[in-house]
Structures are given as structure tokens and as C-alpha cells.
Amino acid sequence: MRRVGKSTAVKHLLKCLDHDNILYLDCERVEIRALFSRPNYEEIKNEMELMGFDFSTAGVIAIDEIQLSADLPSIVKYLYDTYQTKFVVTGSSSYYLKNRFSESLAGRKRIFELYPLSFKEFLVFKEVWKDKFNEYAGKTFQASWYNQMKNWYQEYLTYGGFPEVVLETHAADKMELLRDIINSYIELDVKLLADYSQSEDLYKLTKLLAARVGNKIDHSKLGSISGINRQKIASYVQLFEQTYLICQIAPFTRNIDKEIAHQKKVYFADTGLLHALAGNLLSSGQVFENAVAAQLKAFGDLNYYQRKSGQEIDFILNGDTAIEVKETAVVQDKNTLLQRASSIDLQENWLIGLHPAPNGFTDFIWAGTLF
């Protein structure tokens, strides 16, 4: 997504090279987009040489925000095939990167996805992380770790993991940055990528989705509330997912037809954005569940499980681990999870909690160890 640190990461990678035949181009600049709109690729190559790049020897060209230039996949393919130049490119659209570049550079590319900071990365940015902390990863509740890290994790829950937000020291400025990220996301990424002109509709829908985080998405109901056409709702939601604002989680079933037919649940990529959009409309439990969903995405594929009777399991990880999320986990929650997981032949189970149990129960994983 926008402002998760793609440009910073690319510039750092360029500094790590053992040569200086590099060129960095940012497609947010109009003259760079004009360069890549030219029909003659050799003219593009000639201008890059005037910028200081040498196509006769090994080199790397870095191009930022490639989704803003429609012809870039074919230009990159031509220069890569003709001159063996290597590229590092960034973009804020998974659809553009995975589909447009899959067509033109099959077998000659790797895609890396960059998300807001994990809790471990958050602690690194706060300069409190130590390698010894890895010993606590995924462990059941330990009071010593909880007491040291609970305030950090609460800040992470509230403001999320966008690097500039994490580094900002004042709460009011953090919220202002989050509102600015949302605005720039809608006005730049979404409108430029999809040619949607209705900013008010897009913003209205993000707020409606935020208020329903952790719930199934009903396009018809959202349409009746917002006044937006149902088909537009579906296309907007798909675009929000492809540009990393949200993720949708399908139901767990061993029947692919049922998985496609059933409604998906929605979660946001960052709890800071969630707070900025929904504010007091959310319960603390919804925010916590969203944070855990975002953390678990780093471990693999997520689904949810629900029977017709209403009994459910919050998450199924990689098809083999049942996960229940409770703000204050107690022994009854563990027993219920074991029973429901066993009913669908899942042997692995995680009970994830936020606060210590009042009766001393410790057989749960504190969310601050999910790294």
C-alpha cells in the first residue's frame, strides 16, 4: 500500500549494490510519466543514458509507483531482454504487478509484498527490540514479557504499523498522518488506478467497511445504506483489496463451490487506518481481532469457520490450525476451541488473548508474541 516504505526500501537496496551504475525514477513525477509514454523505446533508452545510466554494462534501474504508467511492463521487458538491464520496480496495486508483469516477464521476475510493520518491526523502529526477544515468539502467556511489552502493543493496536506514524511521537500528529494516508490513498492510488471520480462514494464505503470489520460483507445491504450501486460496491471492494487497504477472508470448507458462494469477512491491513476511519464505532474486541488477523496473514492463508447453527471458529490458518481470539481468554474458551476444532478434524489450535485472565489461566498465546 501507499506509504508503507517501498521507496525507502528500494533506495536502501540501491545503496547496497557494489557498483554505481544505477538510476532511480519516480513515476509520481509528471516528466517521468511523459518519458515512459513515448512510443519509441530506443528514445527512452537514450534519455536514460543522458541521465547517467550505462546500458553497455551491468546496472540496475529502480522505478517507483509503476502503476501510474500503463506502458511500463512492455518497456521493462524490452530493455531487460535487449540490454540485460536489471530492474527493481514498486507499485501499490497487486493486480497491476501480478497480472500485467506476469504476462510480460513470466519466469523472469520475483514479487515481494510489503505490508505495514509487524509488531516485531514496530519494536525495531522503536529501538527496543533485542534478539533475545525471539525466545518468546508464539509462546503461551508469560507475565514477564506481557508486563514489559503491553504498553507497546497497545500503541501498536491504536495507531498501527505505518513507519512514519510509528516514528511520530505525538498522538494528535499520528492521527493526522493516518487521515492524510487515507486521503492520499483515495485521491491518488484509487482514482488513478481505476479512473473512479467519486471520492465521496469511495470514502463513504471505506468508513462503512471499517464499521463492519470482522463481519461478512453484504454488498446489497451496503448498497442500500450508501446509495451506491451494488455492482459498484463489488468493484470498489475488489479494488480496495487489490491495493492492500483491506483483506477478505473466505469461509473454511473442503468444497470449493461453497467457499466461492459464501460471503467473505473483511479486515483492514492496518489498525491505525481502522481507527482513523471508524473511531468510536468499533468495540475494542473488533480492533483486537483485526490486529490479530493482520498479524496472522504473515503466517499463511486465513479462513474462518461457521456452522449453520452459528457456532464458529474465528480463523483457520493454512487449513490445519484452529484459532480463537478473545480479549480475556479463560479456560472455557480453550475447551470450546478444542471441541470445535476436533469436530472438523483439526488437531492444532491456538487461543490468542490480549489481557491476562483474572483466575490465573495462562494456556493461551498473548498477541504480542505473534512474530
N, C-alpha and C positions, 0 to 999 in steps of 0.2 A: 504494500500500500504506500501511498504518498507519505513521505517524511518518517519512514522507519529507519532510514540511514543508508539507503542504497548508494547515493553519491559519495558519502563518506567512505563506505566500504570499498568502492571502486578506486577512489583516489589513494586509499591505503595500499590496495593491491598494486597499483602502478608504481608506488614508491618502493615496493619490494622487488621489482624487476632488477636484473643485473645489467641492464643496458638503458640508454636514454632515448631510444627510437620509439617514442610514444606520442600519441595525440589524443587529447580529451575534447570531446564535442558534446554540447548540451542542446538537445532539441527543444528546450523551452525558449531558446533564443531564436528570434524570427529569421536571422540571416543563416542559421544552420538548417532550419527547415527549408528555406529557399534553396540552399545548396543541394539538399537531397531531393528536391523536386525537379531537378534538371533531367531531361531525358537521356543525355549523353553521359554514360558512366565514366568514360575516359576524361571528360572535362571535370567531373567530380574528383577523380584521382589526381588530376593536375593541380587543382586548387588545394587539395590536401598536401601536396608536395610543397606548394608555396607557403603553407602553414608550418612547414618544417619536417614533415614525415618523409622517410626514405623507403620507397617500395622495393628497392633493389636488395634489401637486406631484411633480416628478421626484425619484426616490430609488432606492436600492439596498438590498436585503435580502440579507445573506450568511447561509447556513445550512450549518453544518458537520456532517459524518457523517450525511448524509441517508438512508443505507441503514438506519438504526435506526428510521425512521418510515415505515411501509408506505404511508400515505396522502399523503405529500408531493407526488408528481407531480401529482395532481389539484388539490391546494391551490395549488401554484405556478401551474398552468395557469389556475385561476380568478382569482387575484389579478393575474396578468400580463395576462390578457385583459380583466378588468373595470377595472383601475386603471392599466394600463400601467406597473406597477412592474417594475423590472429585478431579476434575481436572480443571485447568484454562489453556487453550491452545490458542496459537496465530498462525496465518498464513497470508500469503499475497495473497491468492487465494480464491475468493468466491466460485469457482467451487469445489475446494477440500473440503472446510469447509461445504458448504451447501449440497453437494452430497455424499461425502464419509462418513461424520459423520451422515448425515440424515439416511443413510442405517443402520448404526450400533448402533446408540443411539437415535432412534426415541422416542420422548416423554420424554427424559431424559437430554435434553440439551437446552441451550439458545445461540443464536448467536448475538453478538454485533458488529456492523461495525464502524470502526474508520477511520475518514477522516482527511485531513489537517485541521488546525484550522479554525473555523468560524471567522468572524470579531469580534464578542464579545470575543471569546477566544484569538484572536490576541491582543486585548486591555488588557485582563487579563495578558497575557505574557509580555506585555509592561509596566505593573504595573500602568496603568492609569484608569482601569475600576472601576466604583463605582456603587453600587446597584441602585442609583438614575437614572442611565442611562436607566434602563428598562422602564422608563416612555416614552421614545422616540421610543420604538420598533414599527415599522410598521406605524408610524405617517407620515402625509403629511409634506412637506418640511418646516423646521424651520431654519431660518438663524443662530440662536444662536448655535444649535447643529452642523450645517454644518461648521460654522467657527471654532469651536473647534476641529472637527474630520476630516476635509477634507485632511489634510496632512497625517494623519494616514491611511486613506482609500486609498490614492494614493500609499503609500508604500505597503499596502496590495495588491492592484491591480498589482503592478510591481513585487513583489517578492513572493507573495503567502503566504501560511499558514503552511509550514513545520516548526515544532518547532525550530530546530537548525538554520534554515535560519532566522526566526523571531528574535531569540536571538542574532544573529550575528550583529555587529554594522557597519561594513564596506561594502559598496555596492559591491566592487570587490570580497570580500570574500563570500558574499551572492550568487553571480553568480557562483563562483567556487563550492560552495556546491551544487547548483542546477544541475550543469553539472555532479558532482560526483554522485548525486542521480539517474540521468538518466542512467549513465554508469553502476552503480551497479544494477539497475533495470533490464537492458537488459542482463548483463553478469551473474547475479546470479538468479534472480527470473524467468525471461522468459526462459532462456536456460535450467535451472534445471527442471522447471515445464514441459516444453513441448519438451525438447530434440531438440530444434532448434539450429543449429550450425552456421547459417548465421547471425552473429552480424551486418554486414554491411547492409544487407537487412532489418533487424529489425529497425536499427537506421534510415535508409533512409525512411522507412514507417512512423515512428513517426514524422519525420520532414514534410513529405507530409501531414499528417493528421493535424499537428499543423497549417500549412499554410492555411488549409481549414476549420478551426474551425468555427462552426456556419452554415456550409453548409451541403448539403446532400452528403452522401458517395456513390460514383460510383466506384464499385470495378473494373470494366472493364477499366475505364479511369485511375485509379491509377495503374493498371497493365501495361498499355501501356506506362505510364510515367516512371515507376520504373523498368520495365523489369522483374517484379516478377509475377509468375503465378497467375491468377485470384483466383483460389481456395486457394492458399496460402495466398493471401491478405485477403480473408474472414476469414480464420482460425486465422491469426495474429490479425486481428481487434477484433475477438471474445475473444482471449486471453488477449489483452490489456484491454478489458472491464472487464474480469473476475479477472484481477489482479489490478483493480482500477486506471489504468492510464487514461482511458477515460470513458465517459458515452455516450450512444447513445439514442437519443430521437425520438420516433416514432410519426407519424402524428396522430392528433386527429380525430377520426371518430367513429361513432356508429356502423360501420360494421367491425368486427374483421378481415375478409378476406382482406379488403382494407388496414387495418393497417399493416398486415403482408407483403402485396405485395409492399407497397410504401417504398421508400428509407428513411433511418433514417438520422438525423443530428448528428454531432459529437461535443462533448465538452470535454475539459480536466478537470481532477479533481482539478487542481491547476494552477493558472495563472502564478506563478513563473516558473514552468516547461514549460508552454506555451511560455513564453518569452525566456527561455533558448534554446528552440528548433526552434522557428520561428523568433525571433529577430525583425528586421525591416520589415519583410514581412507582418506583421499584422497591420491593422488600429487600432487606439485607440478604435473605436467602437466595433470591434471584441473582443478585450481583455475585454472590459466592459461587453459585452453580455455574454461572457464565465464566468466572475466572478459572474454575477447575476444568471446564470444557476446553478453554483456550490452552491450558497447560497440558491436558491430555492429548491434544492434537499433535504434540511433538512426539508422542509415543506410538502413534499409528492411526488406524482407521477407527472412527467412532460411530456407533449406532445407539439407539435407545430401544427399550423393550416394553411393550404394553399389551396386556391381555384385554379382551372384550369386557371382562369384569371390572377393569380399571386398575388392577394390580400392575405395577410397573417396576422396572429397574432403570435408574437414571441413565447409565451408559453401559454399553458393551464395547470393550476395547479389543480390536483385532479379531473379533469373532470368538474369543475364548476367555475373556475376563469380565465378570460382572462387577459393576461399580455403583455404589450408592453414595450420595453426597448429603451430608447433614451438618448444619451449623454446630450443633452439640450432639455428638454421636454417643449413644448409650447401648448397653448390651442387647436390648430388644431389637435395635436396628441391625446389629450383627446377625442375630438369629433369623430375622426376616430375610435378610440378604442371602444367607446360606440356603434357606428353604427355597426362595425363588430361583436362585442360580441352579440349584440341584434339579428343579423341575424342568429346566431346559438343558440339562446335561453340561453345565459349566462348572468346572472344578475350581478355577481360580476366581478369587473375589477380593475386592478392596473396598473397605469402608473408609471414606475420606471425611474428616471433620475440620472445623475451624477453631472451636473453643474446647478447653478441657472439660470432661464430664464431671458433674458435681459429686458423683459417687466413686470417683477414682478409676473409672473404666479407662483402660489405655489401649485396648486392642483395635485401634484404628490408626490410619495414616494421617498425620497433620498435613494440610495442603502446602505448607511451607517447605516440605521435603520432596515435592514433586519436581525433581530436576535430574 
